Amino acid sequence: MQGTLFDIDVEIKTKEPDISEWGTFRDSLRAPVHGWFTYPAGFSYKAVEHSIEQADLTVGTSTIYDPFMGSGTTNLVAKSLGFNSIGVEAHPFVHRITQSKMNWDISFDELNNAIEKIQKQVSKAERPEKLEPFLKQEFPELILKCFLPETLFELWTIRNSILKLDSTKGTKEFLRTALICVLRDVSIAATGWPYIAPNKTKVTSMSKKGWETYRNRVLKMYGDIVEINRKAYKGKSTHQVLNGDSRNTVGQIADESADHIFTSPPYLNNFDYADRTRLELYFMGEAKNWGEISDQVRKKLMTSATTQINRTDSKYQFLEGFKFECPDQYTFLSNAVEKLSELRLTKGGKKSYDLMTIGYFNDIYQIIKDNFRVLRKGSKALYILGDSAPYGVHIPTDELIGQIGVAIGFSNYQIQILRERGGKWEKNPQRHNVMLRESVVILQK
Ligand SMILES: C[S@@+](CC[C@H](N)C(=O)[O-])C[C@H]1O[C@@H](n2cnc3c(N)ncnc32)[C@H](O)[C@@H]1O
């Protein structure tokens, strides 16, 4: 597609950036601090850096806002470059990890001290005679399937030792994050991302020891902190890392307080962010089953998965404000929803894509309105996202977000395609053959 990307004419630039991976977490996984927690929904830190370079921002005073902060890619880049940042994340567990990623003030002496204490606990921990029944009392079935009993006992000891440390909050959070980030490394189940296959064994992890892998991870993470601090802008910047709901941030974020928005909302693709952290929540003892994950996480997120839908709930109607302010988009989506509600009756899974679509666009409408309020006049909001085709019904989410933005007050929008997606499914007869894409939608206030 022709067009401009973040104000650069990509057709005539001789050194074009490779934009095809900007919607994926690959670059970030290899970067210090960014890659601590593998978040399959994350995007590339290079995309954020590039958009900041192109925007008219001032180091030390300009503020960058990410309403779907996730693992904090936008905020980490802002901090490295010396800009202020605000991030909102509704998933409490992910928010807490990101908060610790944003703390680069870790004392080596204190950390070393804490590590020695944990090591002592691990070496003197008395392994129960009947280890497996003991672990069964502590952990849900999924966790028992994912780890060798000896390793799980070591991880359990580390987890409890961290809780008992008398270190500062920052150090304890750092150590907690390291433990969470090591879980999938030492798991013997195929804990691929995002979901877990407990019945498939990952042989490469059979010989990994819990304590050693953990200690190495802590040291590697500390090395990352040293590196990021060394390269970072040395002046002062402020960072608000909020656990909240970006559909309505009135009272938390002031009007016209952001000079740039860079974000990636959930896609309309049935990805369950709550389920993504199931292994971690179960291991940390923060949830024991689906219901607890729903209460703590699923209910707090904007609609983007059928697992969030309860068909008896009457809230799945388009909002009056959306119908009134965005009549064309409402008409388009009403037709799509009608098709989806007919199609679901012909499918085995009877997935609630119809209600999911209504919920998704109600939420997107509120978020764009709130983003408009928070953004300073003359600034831009950039959204990385993919379109989708539930049951083969194409929903051009990027176009719709652009149009909704203009309908609620933005002066114009542009779309730049990052990559085509979905080709690998072509041979699967169960899948639709609509070619999908990942794009950046740029709204100008
Ligand atoms: C596509 S991910 C963003 C990932 C992020 N760009 C990164 O690099 O890690 C979307 C995020 O939005 C979060 N989310 C969902 N509903 C939300 C809401 N109402 N308010 C704030 N965050 C929400 C999800 O938990 C998820 O972390």
The ligand as a Tripos MOL2 file, in Angstrom:
@<TRIPOS>MOLECULE
LIG
   27    29     1     0     0
SMALL
NO_CHARGES

@<TRIPOS>ATOM
      1 C1         -2.0160   -5.9400   22.5380 C.3       1 LIG1
      2 S1         -1.7090   -5.9060   24.2560 S.3       1 LIG1
      3 C2         -0.5740   -4.5840   24.4230 C.3       1 LIG1
      4 C3          0.8480   -5.0610   24.5730 C.3       1 LIG1
      5 C4          1.8760   -3.9680   24.7250 C.3       1 LIG1
      6 N1          1.9130   -3.1020   23.5770 N.3       1 LIG1
      7 C5          3.2580   -4.5860   24.9330 C.2       1 LIG1
      8 O1          4.1810   -4.3180   24.1720 O.co2     1 LIG1
      9 O2          3.3870   -5.3990   25.8500 O.co2     1 LIG1
     10 C6         -3.2080   -5.2590   24.8730 C.3       1 LIG1
     11 C7         -3.2250   -5.1070   26.3850 C.3       1 LIG1
     12 O3         -4.4140   -4.4280   26.7450 O.3       1 LIG1
     13 C8         -4.8050   -4.8810   28.0320 C.3       1 LIG1
     14 N2         -6.2080   -4.4610   28.2620 N.ar      1 LIG1
     15 C9         -7.3560   -5.0830   27.9010 C.ar      1 LIG1
     16 N3         -8.4090   -4.3500   28.2620 N.ar      1 LIG1
     17 C10        -7.9450   -3.2260   28.8490 C.ar      1 LIG1
     18 C11        -8.5640   -2.0690   29.3960 C.ar      1 LIG1
     19 N4         -9.8930   -1.9360   29.4350 N.pl3     1 LIG1
     20 N5         -7.7610   -1.0840   29.8920 N.ar      1 LIG1
     21 C12        -6.4200   -1.2100   29.8690 C.ar      1 LIG1
     22 N6         -5.7850   -2.2920   29.3800 N.ar      1 LIG1
     23 C13        -6.5230   -3.2900   28.8590 C.ar      1 LIG1
     24 C14        -4.5530   -6.3710   27.9530 C.3       1 LIG1
     25 O4         -4.4530   -6.9540   29.2360 O.3       1 LIG1
     26 C15        -3.2210   -6.4060   27.1770 C.3       1 LIG1
     27 O5         -2.1400   -6.4120   28.0630 O.3       1 LIG1
@<TRIPOS>BOND
     1     1     2 1
     2     2     3 1
     3     2    10 1
     4     3     4 1
     5     4     5 1
     6     5     6 1
     7     5     7 1
     8     7     8 2
     9     7     9 1
    10    10    11 1
    11    11    12 1
    12    11    26 1
    13    12    13 1
    14    13    14 1
    15    13    24 1
    16    14    15 ar
    17    14    23 ar
    18    15    16 ar
    19    16    17 ar
    20    17    18 ar
    21    17    23 ar
    22    18    19 1
    23    18    20 ar
    24    20    21 ar
    25    21    22 ar
    26    22    23 ar
    27    24    25 1
    28    24    26 1
    29    26    27 1
@<TRIPOS>SUBSTRUCTURE
     1 LIG1         1 GROUP 0 **** ****
